[in-house]
Amino acid sequence: MKIEMNKAAPDFTILDWQENEFTLSSYRSQNNIFLVFNRGFV
């Protein structure tokens, strides 16, 4: 999926490392969100 600069990111829900749900839209009122997707960490 391609995401364009200066456009709203698509909403998604994922599980964190403690299996808590993280939904992007719940942070919509904040100015900046920093996400790290680490594929090699288990």
DRENTIZA-909104 format. One record per residue: x, y, z of N, C-alpha, C in turn. Coordinates in steps of 0.2 Angstrom, whole numbers. Example, Ala and Ser with C-alpha at 12.3 -4.5 7.8 and 13.67 -1.06 7.14 Angstrom:
R   n_xx   n_yy   n_zz  ca_xx  ca_yy  ca_zz   c_xx   c_yy   c_zz
R     66    -28     39     62    -22     39     66    -16     39
R     64    -11     35     68     -5     36     64      0     39
***
This chain:
R   n_xx   n_yy   n_zz  ca_xx  ca_yy  ca_zz   c_xx   c_yy   c_zz
R      4     -6      0      0      0      0      4      6      0
R      3     11     -4      7     17     -5      3     22     -1
R      7     26      3      4     31      7      7     38      5
R      3     43      3      6     49      1      7     54      6
R     12     58      5     14     64     10      8     68     11
R      7     71     17      2     76     18     -5     74     17
R     -6     67     18    -13     64     17    -14     60     24
R    -20     59     26    -22     55     32    -20     48     30
R    -17     45     35    -15     38     35    -22     34     35
R    -22     28     32    -28     24     33    -28     21     40
R    -34     20     43    -35     18     50    -34     10     50
R    -31      8     55    -29      1     56    -29     -1     63
R    -30     -7     65    -29     -9     72    -24    -15     72
R    -19    -15     76    -14    -20     77    -13    -22     85
R    -10    -28     86     -8    -29     93     -1    -27     94
R      0    -25    100      7    -23    102     10    -29    105
R     16    -29    108     20    -35    110     17    -38    116
R     12    -34    120      9    -37    125      2    -39    124
R      0    -39    117     -6    -41    114    -12    -36    116
R    -10    -30    117    -15    -25    118    -17    -22    111
R    -23    -20    110    -25    -17    103    -23    -10    103
R    -20     -8     97    -18     -1     95    -22      1     89
R    -26      6     90    -30      8     84    -28     15     82
R    -26     16     76    -23     23     74    -28     28     75
R    -34     27     73    -39     33     74    -40     35     81
R    -38     31     86    -39     34     93    -34     39     95
R    -29     40     91    -24     45     92    -25     51     87
R    -30     51     83    -31     57     78    -31     64     81
R    -32     65     87    -32     72     90    -25     74     91
R    -20     70     91    -13     71     92    -10     74     86
R     -5     78     86     -1     81     80      3     76     77
R      7     72     81     12     67     78     12     60     81
R     12     55     77     12     48     79     19     45     76
R     22     42     80     28     38     78     28     31     79
R     27     27     73     26     20     74     33     17     71
R     34     11     74     40      7     72     37      0     71
R     38     -3     65     37    -10     64     43    -14     63
R     44    -18     68     50    -22     68     49    -29     67
R     51    -31     61     49    -38     58     53    -43     61
R     59    -42     64     64    -47     66     63    -48     74
R     59    -44     78     59    -45     85     54    -50     87
R     56    -55     91     51    -60     93     52    -61    101
***
